[in-house]
Amino acid sequence: MKKNFIGLITKLSSEKTVNIKITKKIYHNKFLKIIKATKNIKAHTLLKNCKPGDIALVRQIKPMSKTKHWSILKILNN
C-alpha cells in the first residue's frame, strides 16, 4: 500500500526535484503528550508551477535515486 502525505514545499533542489517538509502529530507514551514530528523528504515533480511555500500531496513510489522515493501528485494550495 502506497503512503500519501500532505507537506510544505521548502526548496526547489533542481529542475525535477523539490524538498518537502512533512509534519505529523505523534502521541509520546513516556511523557503522555502529543508532540509534532517533522521529516524532510525529496520528491520528484514534473509540474512547472511548484514554488516554495506551496502545499502539495505526495505519494510514495519506487526509488528513483538514492534519496528520492516520493512523487508529487498535485499542488493543493498556491
PDB file of N, CA, C and O in Angstrom:
ATOM      1  N   MET A   1       0.835  -1.176   0.000  1.00  0.00           N
ATOM      2  CA  MET A   1       0.000   0.000   0.000  1.00  0.00           C
ATOM      3  C   MET A   1       0.882   1.242   0.000  1.00  0.00           C
ATOM      4  O   MET A   1       1.811   1.349   0.800  1.00  0.00           O
ATOM      5  N   LYS A   2       0.596   2.164  -0.883  1.00  0.00           N
ATOM      6  CA  LYS A   2       1.409   3.358  -1.008  1.00  0.00           C
ATOM      7  C   LYS A   2       0.916   4.419  -0.043  1.00  0.00           C
ATOM      8  O   LYS A   2      -0.289   4.615   0.118  1.00  0.00           O
ATOM      9  N   LYS A   3       1.860   5.108   0.601  1.00  0.00           N
ATOM     10  CA  LYS A   3       1.513   6.136   1.569  1.00  0.00           C
ATOM     11  C   LYS A   3       1.323   7.472   0.876  1.00  0.00           C
ATOM     12  O   LYS A   3       2.041   7.799  -0.069  1.00  0.00           O
ATOM     13  N   ASN A   4       0.359   8.237   1.346  1.00  0.00           N
ATOM     14  CA  ASN A   4       0.121   9.588   0.869  1.00  0.00           C
ATOM     15  C   ASN A   4       0.272  10.551   2.040  1.00  0.00           C
ATOM     16  O   ASN A   4      -0.218  10.285   3.138  1.00  0.00           O
ATOM     17  N   PHE A   5       0.949  11.665   1.804  1.00  0.00           N
ATOM     18  CA  PHE A   5       1.118  12.683   2.825  1.00  0.00           C
ATOM     19  C   PHE A   5       0.903  14.055   2.210  1.00  0.00           C
ATOM     20  O   PHE A   5       1.039  14.243   1.001  1.00  0.00           O
ATOM     21  N   ILE A   6       0.563  15.011   3.067  1.00  0.00           N
ATOM     22  CA  ILE A   6       0.464  16.413   2.664  1.00  0.00           C
ATOM     23  C   ILE A   6       1.637  17.129   3.312  1.00  0.00           C
ATOM     24  O   ILE A   6       1.860  17.004   4.516  1.00  0.00           O
ATOM     25  N   GLY A   7       2.394  17.888   2.502  1.00  0.00           N
ATOM     26  CA  GLY A   7       3.569  18.565   3.021  1.00  0.00           C
ATOM     27  C   GLY A   7       3.763  19.942   2.417  1.00  0.00           C
ATOM     28  O   GLY A   7       3.083  20.319   1.463  1.00  0.00           O
ATOM     29  N   LEU A   8       4.695  20.683   2.981  1.00  0.00           N
ATOM     30  CA  LEU A   8       5.018  22.037   2.564  1.00  0.00           C
ATOM     31  C   LEU A   8       6.306  22.018   1.749  1.00  0.00           C
ATOM     32  O   LEU A   8       7.318  21.479   2.198  1.00  0.00           O
ATOM     33  N   ILE A   9       6.272  22.600   0.560  1.00  0.00           N
ATOM     34  CA  ILE A   9       7.471  22.670  -0.280  1.00  0.00           C
ATOM     35  C   ILE A   9       8.397  23.722   0.306  1.00  0.00           C
ATOM     36  O   ILE A   9       8.011  24.881   0.459  1.00  0.00           O
ATOM     37  N   THR A  10       9.627  23.317   0.636  1.00  0.00           N
ATOM     38  CA  THR A  10      10.574  24.234   1.259  1.00  0.00           C
ATOM     39  C   THR A  10      11.646  24.722   0.304  1.00  0.00           C
ATOM     40  O   THR A  10      12.167  25.824   0.476  1.00  0.00           O
ATOM     41  N   LYS A  11      11.993  23.916  -0.714  1.00  0.00           N
ATOM     42  CA  LYS A  11      13.114  24.276  -1.575  1.00  0.00           C
ATOM     43  C   LYS A  11      12.984  23.564  -2.917  1.00  0.00           C
ATOM     44  O   LYS A  11      12.559  22.411  -2.980  1.00  0.00           O
ATOM     45  N   LEU A  12      13.350  24.253  -3.976  1.00  0.00           N
ATOM     46  CA  LEU A  12      13.438  23.629  -5.294  1.00  0.00           C
ATOM     47  C   LEU A  12      14.888  23.218  -5.499  1.00  0.00           C
ATOM     48  O   LEU A  12      15.744  24.067  -5.747  1.00  0.00           O
ATOM     49  N   SER A  13      15.171  21.918  -5.398  1.00  0.00           N
ATOM     50  CA  SER A  13      16.549  21.438  -5.455  1.00  0.00           C
ATOM     51  C   SER A  13      17.114  21.503  -6.861  1.00  0.00           C
ATOM     52  O   SER A  13      18.211  22.019  -7.075  1.00  0.00           O
ATOM     53  N   SER A  14      16.369  20.983  -7.810  1.00  0.00           N
ATOM     54  CA  SER A  14      16.797  21.010  -9.204  1.00  0.00           C
ATOM     55  C   SER A  14      15.547  21.134 -10.065  1.00  0.00           C
ATOM     56  O   SER A  14      14.482  21.497  -9.566  1.00  0.00           O
ATOM     57  N   GLU A  15      15.671  20.838 -11.344  1.00  0.00           N
ATOM     58  CA  GLU A  15      14.541  21.026 -12.251  1.00  0.00           C
ATOM     59  C   GLU A  15      13.363  20.114 -11.927  1.00  0.00           C
ATOM     60  O   GLU A  15      12.211  20.529 -12.048  1.00  0.00           O
ATOM     61  N   LYS A  16      13.639  18.879 -11.518  1.00  0.00           N
ATOM     62  CA  LYS A  16      12.569  17.911 -11.270  1.00  0.00           C
ATOM     63  C   LYS A  16      12.525  17.401  -9.835  1.00  0.00           C
ATOM     64  O   LYS A  16      11.854  16.406  -9.562  1.00  0.00           O
ATOM     65  N   THR A  17      13.223  18.058  -8.915  1.00  0.00           N
ATOM     66  CA  THR A  17      13.272  17.621  -7.522  1.00  0.00           C
ATOM     67  C   THR A  17      12.942  18.790  -6.601  1.00  0.00           C
ATOM     68  O   THR A  17      13.423  19.906  -6.797  1.00  0.00           O
ATOM     69  N   VAL A  18      12.112  18.516  -5.590  1.00  0.00           N
ATOM     70  CA  VAL A  18      11.787  19.516  -4.577  1.00  0.00           C
ATOM     71  C   VAL A  18      11.958  18.896  -3.193  1.00  0.00           C
ATOM     72  O   VAL A  18      11.811  17.686  -3.023  1.00  0.00           O
ATOM     73  N   ASN A  19      12.270  19.734  -2.211  1.00  0.00           N
ATOM     74  CA  ASN A  19      12.324  19.300  -0.826  1.00  0.00           C
ATOM     75  C   ASN A  19      10.985  19.622  -0.185  1.00  0.00           C
ATOM     76  O   ASN A  19      10.447  20.715  -0.363  1.00  0.00           O
ATOM     77  N   ILE A  20      10.450  18.666   0.559  1.00  0.00           N
ATOM     78  CA  ILE A  20       9.145  18.821   1.191  1.00  0.00           C
ATOM     79  C   ILE A  20       9.274  18.508   2.676  1.00  0.00           C
ATOM     80  O   ILE A  20       9.936  17.546   3.066  1.00  0.00           O
ATOM     81  N   LYS A  21       8.628  19.337   3.500  1.00  0.00           N
ATOM     82  CA  LYS A  21       8.615  19.153   4.945  1.00  0.00           C
ATOM     83  C   LYS A  21       7.256  18.583   5.335  1.00  0.00           C
ATOM     84  O   LYS A  21       6.219  19.198   5.090  1.00  0.00           O
ATOM     85  N   ILE A  22       7.274  17.387   5.952  1.00  0.00           N
ATOM     86  CA  ILE A  22       6.050  16.721   6.393  1.00  0.00           C
ATOM     87  C   ILE A  22       5.992  16.804   7.903  1.00  0.00           C
ATOM     88  O   ILE A  22       6.941  16.421   8.588  1.00  0.00           O
ATOM     89  N   THR A  23       4.876  17.305   8.427  1.00  0.00           N
ATOM     90  CA  THR A  23       4.671  17.424   9.868  1.00  0.00           C
ATOM     91  C   THR A  23       3.499  16.545  10.275  1.00  0.00           C
ATOM     92  O   THR A  23       2.432  16.592   9.662  1.00  0.00           O
ATOM     93  N   LYS A  24       3.707  15.740  11.320  1.00  0.00           N
ATOM     94  CA  LYS A  24       2.599  14.937  11.839  1.00  0.00           C
ATOM     95  C   LYS A  24       2.656  14.930  13.363  1.00  0.00           C
ATOM     96  O   LYS A  24       3.710  15.137  13.965  1.00  0.00           O
ATOM     97  N   LYS A  25       1.502  14.690  13.966  1.00  0.00           N
ATOM     98  CA  LYS A  25       1.406  14.671  15.417  1.00  0.00           C
ATOM     99  C   LYS A  25       1.472  13.233  15.910  1.00  0.00           C
ATOM    100  O   LYS A  25       0.798  12.349  15.380  1.00  0.00           O
ATOM    101  N   ILE A  26       2.305  13.010  16.944  1.00  0.00           N
ATOM    102  CA  ILE A  26       2.532  11.673  17.489  1.00  0.00           C
ATOM    103  C   ILE A  26       2.320  11.733  19.000  1.00  0.00           C
ATOM    104  O   ILE A  26       2.747  12.682  19.657  1.00  0.00           O
ATOM    105  N   TYR A  27       1.668  10.731  19.534  1.00  0.00           N
ATOM    106  CA  TYR A  27       1.472  10.628  20.982  1.00  0.00           C
ATOM    107  C   TYR A  27       2.704   9.985  21.601  1.00  0.00           C
ATOM    108  O   TYR A  27       3.108   8.898  21.188  1.00  0.00           O
ATOM    109  N   HIS A  28       3.309  10.649  22.593  1.00  0.00           N
ATOM    110  CA  HIS A  28       4.502  10.146  23.267  1.00  0.00           C
ATOM    111  C   HIS A  28       4.078   9.385  24.522  1.00  0.00           C
ATOM    112  O   HIS A  28       3.457   9.962  25.415  1.00  0.00           O
ATOM    113  N   ASN A  29       4.406   8.099  24.596  1.00  0.00           N
ATOM    114  CA  ASN A  29       3.939   7.253  25.683  1.00  0.00           C
ATOM    115  C   ASN A  29       4.585   7.595  27.025  1.00  0.00           C
ATOM    116  O   ASN A  29       3.923   7.508  28.059  1.00  0.00           O
ATOM    117  N   LYS A  30       5.843   7.977  27.031  1.00  0.00           N
ATOM    118  CA  LYS A  30       6.528   8.260  28.293  1.00  0.00           C
ATOM    119  C   LYS A  30       6.066   9.578  28.892  1.00  0.00           C
ATOM    120  O   LYS A  30       5.796   9.649  30.090  1.00  0.00           O
ATOM    121  N   PHE A  31       5.970  10.619  28.077  1.00  0.00           N
ATOM    122  CA  PHE A  31       5.613  11.938  28.589  1.00  0.00           C
ATOM    123  C   PHE A  31       4.109  12.214  28.525  1.00  0.00           C
ATOM    124  O   PHE A  31       3.654  13.264  28.979  1.00  0.00           O
ATOM    125  N   LEU A  32       3.339  11.283  27.966  1.00  0.00           N
ATOM    126  CA  LEU A  32       1.884  11.377  27.913  1.00  0.00           C
ATOM    127  C   LEU A  32       1.395  12.686  27.299  1.00  0.00           C
ATOM    128  O   LEU A  32       0.500  13.340  27.834  1.00  0.00           O
ATOM    129  N   LYS A  33       1.984  13.051  26.189  1.00  0.00           N
ATOM    130  CA  LYS A  33       1.559  14.256  25.499  1.00  0.00           C
ATOM    131  C   LYS A  33       1.723  14.085  23.999  1.00  0.00           C
ATOM    132  O   LYS A  33       2.404  13.168  23.541  1.00  0.00           O
ATOM    133  N   ILE A  34       1.104  14.959  23.248  1.00  0.00           N
ATOM    134  CA  ILE A  34       1.186  14.928  21.797  1.00  0.00           C
ATOM    135  C   ILE A  34       2.300  15.865  21.357  1.00  0.00           C
ATOM    136  O   ILE A  34       2.336  17.028  21.760  1.00  0.00           O
ATOM    137  N   ILE A  35       3.215  15.355  20.525  1.00  0.00           N
ATOM    138  CA  ILE A  35       4.322  16.165  20.024  1.00  0.00           C
ATOM    139  C   ILE A  35       4.270  16.195  18.500  1.00  0.00           C
ATOM    140  O   ILE A  35       3.693  15.312  17.865  1.00  0.00           O
ATOM    141  N   LYS A  36       4.887  17.233  17.923  1.00  0.00           N
ATOM    142  CA  LYS A  36       4.959  17.345  16.472  1.00  0.00           C
ATOM    143  C   LYS A  36       6.285  16.770  15.996  1.00  0.00           C
ATOM    144  O   LYS A  36       7.347  17.117  16.513  1.00  0.00           O
ATOM    145  N   ALA A  37       6.212  15.894  15.012  1.00  0.00           N
ATOM    146  CA  ALA A  37       7.406  15.312  14.404  1.00  0.00           C
ATOM    147  C   ALA A  37       7.467  15.782  12.958  1.00  0.00           C
ATOM    148  O   ALA A  37       6.478  15.693  12.230  1.00  0.00           O
ATOM    149  N   THR A  38       8.633  16.285  12.539  1.00  0.00           N
ATOM    150  CA  THR A  38       8.794  16.743  11.168  1.00  0.00           C
ATOM    151  C   THR A  38       9.836  15.898  10.465  1.00  0.00           C
ATOM    152  O   THR A  38      10.768  15.383  11.083  1.00  0.00           O
ATOM    153  N   LYS A  39       9.660  15.767   9.161  1.00  0.00           N
ATOM    154  CA  LYS A  39      10.589  14.993   8.348  1.00  0.00           C
ATOM    155  C   LYS A  39      10.734  15.696   7.007  1.00  0.00           C
ATOM    156  O   LYS A  39       9.744  16.135   6.422  1.00  0.00           O
ATOM    157  N   ASN A  40      11.953  15.803   6.525  1.00  0.00           N
ATOM    158  CA  ASN A  40      12.210  16.403   5.223  1.00  0.00           C
ATOM    159  C   ASN A  40      12.458  15.284   4.211  1.00  0.00           C
ATOM    160  O   ASN A  40      13.258  14.379   4.448  1.00  0.00           O
ATOM    161  N   ILE A  41      11.757  15.364   3.082  1.00  0.00           N
ATOM    162  CA  ILE A  41      11.910  14.361   2.033  1.00  0.00           C
ATOM    163  C   ILE A  41      12.175  15.047   0.704  1.00  0.00           C
ATOM    164  O   ILE A  41      11.912  16.239   0.544  1.00  0.00           O
ATOM    165  N   LYS A  42      12.692  14.291  -0.241  1.00  0.00           N
ATOM    166  CA  LYS A  42      12.868  14.777  -1.608  1.00  0.00           C
ATOM    167  C   LYS A  42      11.810  14.105  -2.470  1.00  0.00           C
ATOM    168  O   LYS A  42      11.577  12.901  -2.359  1.00  0.00           O
ATOM    169  N   ALA A  43      11.170  14.896  -3.334  1.00  0.00           N
ATOM    170  CA  ALA A  43      10.096  14.372  -4.168  1.00  0.00           C
ATOM    171  C   ALA A  43      10.335  14.724  -5.627  1.00  0.00           C
ATOM    172  O   ALA A  43      10.894  15.772  -5.948  1.00  0.00           O
ATOM    173  N   HIS A  44       9.901  13.828  -6.499  1.00  0.00           N
ATOM    174  CA  HIS A  44      10.006  14.035  -7.938  1.00  0.00           C
ATOM    175  C   HIS A  44       8.779  14.802  -8.414  1.00  0.00           C
ATOM    176  O   HIS A  44       7.663  14.537  -7.967  1.00  0.00           O
ATOM    177  N   THR A  45       8.986  15.754  -9.322  1.00  0.00           N
ATOM    178  CA  THR A  45       7.868  16.509  -9.851  1.00  0.00           C
ATOM    179  C   THR A  45       8.088  16.811 -11.324  1.00  0.00           C
ATOM    180  O   THR A  45       9.214  17.055 -11.759  1.00  0.00           O
ATOM    181  N   LEU A  46       7.015  16.792 -12.077  1.00  0.00           N
ATOM    182  CA  LEU A  46       7.027  17.230 -13.463  1.00  0.00           C
ATOM    183  C   LEU A  46       6.212  18.505 -13.624  1.00  0.00           C
ATOM    184  O   LEU A  46       6.100  19.042 -14.726  1.00  0.00           O
ATOM    185  N   LEU A  47       5.636  18.993 -12.512  1.00  0.00           N
ATOM    186  CA  LEU A  47       4.833  20.212 -12.529  1.00  0.00           C
ATOM    187  C   LEU A  47       5.752  21.431 -12.545  1.00  0.00           C
ATOM    188  O   LEU A  47       6.714  21.499 -11.780  1.00  0.00           O
ATOM    189  N   LYS A  48       5.456  22.385 -13.411  1.00  0.00           N
ATOM    190  CA  LYS A  48       6.304  23.572 -13.525  1.00  0.00           C
ATOM    191  C   LYS A  48       5.861  24.697 -12.591  1.00  0.00           C
ATOM    192  O   LYS A  48       6.586  25.679 -12.431  1.00  0.00           O
ATOM    193  N   ASN A  49       4.684  24.573 -11.970  1.00  0.00           N
ATOM    194  CA  ASN A  49       4.175  25.658 -11.139  1.00  0.00           C
ATOM    195  C   ASN A  49       4.488  25.480  -9.656  1.00  0.00           C
ATOM    196  O   ASN A  49       3.849  26.120  -8.821  1.00  0.00           O
ATOM    197  N   CYS A  50       5.447  24.634  -9.305  1.00  0.00           N
ATOM    198  CA  CYS A  50       5.843  24.449  -7.910  1.00  0.00           C
ATOM    199  C   CYS A  50       6.724  25.608  -7.472  1.00  0.00           C
ATOM    200  O   CYS A  50       7.599  26.054  -8.214  1.00  0.00           O
ATOM    201  N   LYS A  51       6.481  26.092  -6.254  1.00  0.00           N
ATOM    202  CA  LYS A  51       7.344  27.118  -5.672  1.00  0.00           C
ATOM    203  C   LYS A  51       7.354  26.938  -4.157  1.00  0.00           C
ATOM    204  O   LYS A  51       6.412  26.371  -3.604  1.00  0.00           O
ATOM    205  N   PRO A  52       8.385  27.401  -3.483  1.00  0.00           N
ATOM    206  CA  PRO A  52       8.438  27.258  -2.026  1.00  0.00           C
ATOM    207  C   PRO A  52       7.246  27.943  -1.358  1.00  0.00           C
ATOM    208  O   PRO A  52       6.853  29.047  -1.735  1.00  0.00           O
ATOM    209  N   GLY A  53       6.689  27.271  -0.368  1.00  0.00           N
ATOM    210  CA  GLY A  53       5.530  27.781   0.330  1.00  0.00           C
ATOM    211  C   GLY A  53       4.233  27.115  -0.081  1.00  0.00           C
ATOM    212  O   GLY A  53       3.222  27.268   0.605  1.00  0.00           O
ATOM    213  N   ASP A  54       4.234  26.371  -1.193  1.00  0.00           N
ATOM    214  CA  ASP A  54       3.039  25.664  -1.647  1.00  0.00           C
ATOM    215  C   ASP A  54       2.827  24.408  -0.807  1.00  0.00           C
ATOM    216  O   ASP A  54       3.773  23.842  -0.260  1.00  0.00           O
ATOM    217  N   ILE A  55       1.577  23.989  -0.716  1.00  0.00           N
ATOM    218  CA  ILE A  55       1.230  22.742  -0.041  1.00  0.00           C
ATOM    219  C   ILE A  55       0.942  21.704  -1.120  1.00  0.00           C
ATOM    220  O   ILE A  55       0.173  21.952  -2.048  1.00  0.00           O
ATOM    221  N   ALA A  56       1.580  20.523  -0.983  1.00  0.00           N
ATOM    222  CA  ALA A  56       1.492  19.506  -2.028  1.00  0.00           C
ATOM    223  C   ALA A  56       1.094  18.160  -1.445  1.00  0.00           C
ATOM    224  O   ALA A  56       1.386  17.852  -0.289  1.00  0.00           O
ATOM    225  N   LEU A  57       0.421  17.365  -2.267  1.00  0.00           N
ATOM    226  CA  LEU A  57       0.083  15.988  -1.935  1.00  0.00           C
ATOM    227  C   LEU A  57       1.140  15.091  -2.566  1.00  0.00           C
ATOM    228  O   LEU A  57       1.331  15.118  -3.782  1.00  0.00           O
ATOM    229  N   VAL A  58       1.835  14.288  -1.743  1.00  0.00           N
ATOM    230  CA  VAL A  58       2.903  13.417  -2.239  1.00  0.00           C
ATOM    231  C   VAL A  58       2.540  11.963  -1.997  1.00  0.00           C
ATOM    232  O   VAL A  58       1.823  11.637  -1.051  1.00  0.00           O
ATOM    233  N   ARG A  59       3.048  11.084  -2.869  1.00  0.00           N
ATOM    234  CA  ARG A  59       2.803   9.647  -2.784  1.00  0.00           C
ATOM    235  C   ARG A  59       4.129   8.901  -2.864  1.00  0.00           C
ATOM    236  O   ARG A  59       5.034   9.291  -3.602  1.00  0.00           O
ATOM    237  N   GLN A  60       4.226   7.838  -2.104  1.00  0.00           N
ATOM    238  CA  GLN A  60       5.424   7.007  -2.114  1.00  0.00           C
ATOM    239  C   GLN A  60       5.485   6.220  -3.415  1.00  0.00           C
ATOM    240  O   GLN A  60       4.481   5.664  -3.861  1.00  0.00           O
ATOM    241  N   ILE A  61       6.691   6.173  -4.034  1.00  0.00           N
ATOM    242  CA  ILE A  61       6.904   5.445  -5.281  1.00  0.00           C
ATOM    243  C   ILE A  61       8.149   4.578  -5.121  1.00  0.00           C
ATOM    244  O   ILE A  61       8.811   4.611  -4.084  1.00  0.00           O
ATOM    245  N   LYS A  62       8.461   3.801  -6.160  1.00  0.00           N
ATOM    246  CA  LYS A  62       9.692   3.025  -6.106  1.00  0.00           C
ATOM    247  C   LYS A  62      10.876   3.987  -6.180  1.00  0.00           C
ATOM    248  O   LYS A  62      10.740   5.069  -6.752  1.00  0.00           O
ATOM    249  N   PRO A  63      12.027   3.631  -5.622  1.00  0.00           N
ATOM    250  CA  PRO A  63      13.160   4.556  -5.582  1.00  0.00           C
ATOM    251  C   PRO A  63      13.616   4.999  -6.970  1.00  0.00           C
ATOM    252  O   PRO A  63      13.840   4.181  -7.862  1.00  0.00           O
ATOM    253  N   MET A  64      13.749   6.329  -7.129  1.00  0.00           N
ATOM    254  CA  MET A  64      14.249   6.891  -8.383  1.00  0.00           C
ATOM    255  C   MET A  64      15.744   7.178  -8.278  1.00  0.00           C
ATOM    256  O   MET A  64      16.450   7.199  -9.286  1.00  0.00           O
ATOM    257  N   SER A  65      16.216   7.397  -7.065  1.00  0.00           N
ATOM    258  CA  SER A  65      17.634   7.635  -6.813  1.00  0.00           C
ATOM    259  C   SER A  65      17.917   7.232  -5.364  1.00  0.00           C
ATOM    260  O   SER A  65      17.085   6.591  -4.723  1.00  0.00           O
ATOM    261  N   LYS A  66      19.078   7.603  -4.855  1.00  0.00           N
ATOM    262  CA  LYS A  66      19.464   7.219  -3.501  1.00  0.00           C
ATOM    263  C   LYS A  66      18.525   7.815  -2.452  1.00  0.00           C
ATOM    264  O   LYS A  66      18.211   7.157  -1.460  1.00  0.00           O
ATOM    265  N   THR A  67      18.078   9.043  -2.658  1.00  0.00           N
ATOM    266  CA  THR A  67      17.263   9.723  -1.648  1.00  0.00           C
ATOM    267  C   THR A  67      15.850  10.063  -2.103  1.00  0.00           C
ATOM    268  O   THR A  67      15.060  10.551  -1.296  1.00  0.00           O
ATOM    269  N   LYS A  68      15.507   9.828  -3.342  1.00  0.00           N
ATOM    270  CA  LYS A  68      14.199  10.248  -3.871  1.00  0.00           C
ATOM    271  C   LYS A  68      13.264   9.046  -4.003  1.00  0.00           C
ATOM    272  O   LYS A  68      13.439   8.200  -4.879  1.00  0.00           O
ATOM    273  N   HIS A  69      12.246   8.986  -3.094  1.00  0.00           N
ATOM    274  CA  HIS A  69      11.287   7.882  -3.064  1.00  0.00           C
ATOM    275  C   HIS A  69       9.845   8.380  -3.093  1.00  0.00           C
ATOM    276  O   HIS A  69       8.929   7.606  -2.813  1.00  0.00           O
ATOM    277  N   TRP A  70       9.622   9.639  -3.420  1.00  0.00           N
ATOM    278  CA  TRP A  70       8.303  10.254  -3.381  1.00  0.00           C
ATOM    279  C   TRP A  70       8.037  10.999  -4.675  1.00  0.00           C
ATOM    280  O   TRP A  70       8.967  11.406  -5.371  1.00  0.00           O
ATOM    281  N   SER A  71       6.749  11.178  -4.995  1.00  0.00           N
ATOM    282  CA  SER A  71       6.345  11.915  -6.193  1.00  0.00           C
ATOM    283  C   SER A  71       5.178  12.832  -5.834  1.00  0.00           C
ATOM    284  O   SER A  71       4.308  12.459  -5.047  1.00  0.00           O
ATOM    285  N   ILE A  72       5.166  14.035  -6.415  1.00  0.00           N
ATOM    286  CA  ILE A  72       4.078  14.976  -6.167  1.00  0.00           C
ATOM    287  C   ILE A  72       2.906  14.611  -7.061  1.00  0.00           C
ATOM    288  O   ILE A  72       3.056  14.494  -8.277  1.00  0.00           O
ATOM    289  N   LEU A  73       1.727  14.429  -6.451  1.00  0.00           N
ATOM    290  CA  LEU A  73       0.520  14.153  -7.218  1.00  0.00           C
ATOM    291  C   LEU A  73      -0.134  15.434  -7.688  1.00  0.00           C
ATOM    292  O   LEU A  73      -0.469  15.570  -8.865  1.00  0.00           O
ATOM    293  N   LYS A  74      -0.322  16.389  -6.761  1.00  0.00           N
ATOM    294  CA  LYS A  74      -0.906  17.669  -7.142  1.00  0.00           C
ATOM    295  C   LYS A  74      -0.577  18.730  -6.102  1.00  0.00           C
ATOM    296  O   LYS A  74      -0.248  18.424  -4.956  1.00  0.00           O
ATOM    297  N   ILE A  75      -0.675  19.981  -6.527  1.00  0.00           N
ATOM    298  CA  ILE A  75      -0.481  21.122  -5.647  1.00  0.00           C
ATOM    299  C   ILE A  75      -1.852  21.496  -5.080  1.00  0.00           C
ATOM    300  O   ILE A  75      -2.797  21.733  -5.832  1.00  0.00           O
ATOM    301  N   LEU A  76      -1.954  21.547  -3.736  1.00  0.00           N
ATOM    302  CA  LEU A  76      -3.237  21.823  -3.118  1.00  0.00           C
ATOM    303  C   LEU A  76      -3.467  23.312  -2.900  1.00  0.00           C
ATOM    304  O   LEU A  76      -4.604  23.779  -2.968  1.00  0.00           O
ATOM    305  N   ASN A  77      -2.402  24.062  -2.638  1.00  0.00           N
ATOM    306  CA  ASN A  77      -2.551  25.481  -2.324  1.00  0.00           C
ATOM    307  C   ASN A  77      -1.391  26.245  -2.923  1.00  0.00           C
ATOM    308  O   ASN A  77      -0.235  25.869  -2.726  1.00  0.00           O
ATOM    309  N   ASN A  78      -1.679  27.317  -3.656  1.00  0.00           N
ATOM    310  CA  ASN A  78      -0.604  28.133  -4.254  1.00  0.00           C
ATOM    311  C   ASN A  78      -0.362  29.369  -3.426  1.00  0.00           C
ATOM    312  O   ASN A  78       0.501  30.179  -3.764  1.00  0.00           O
TER     313      ASN A  78
END
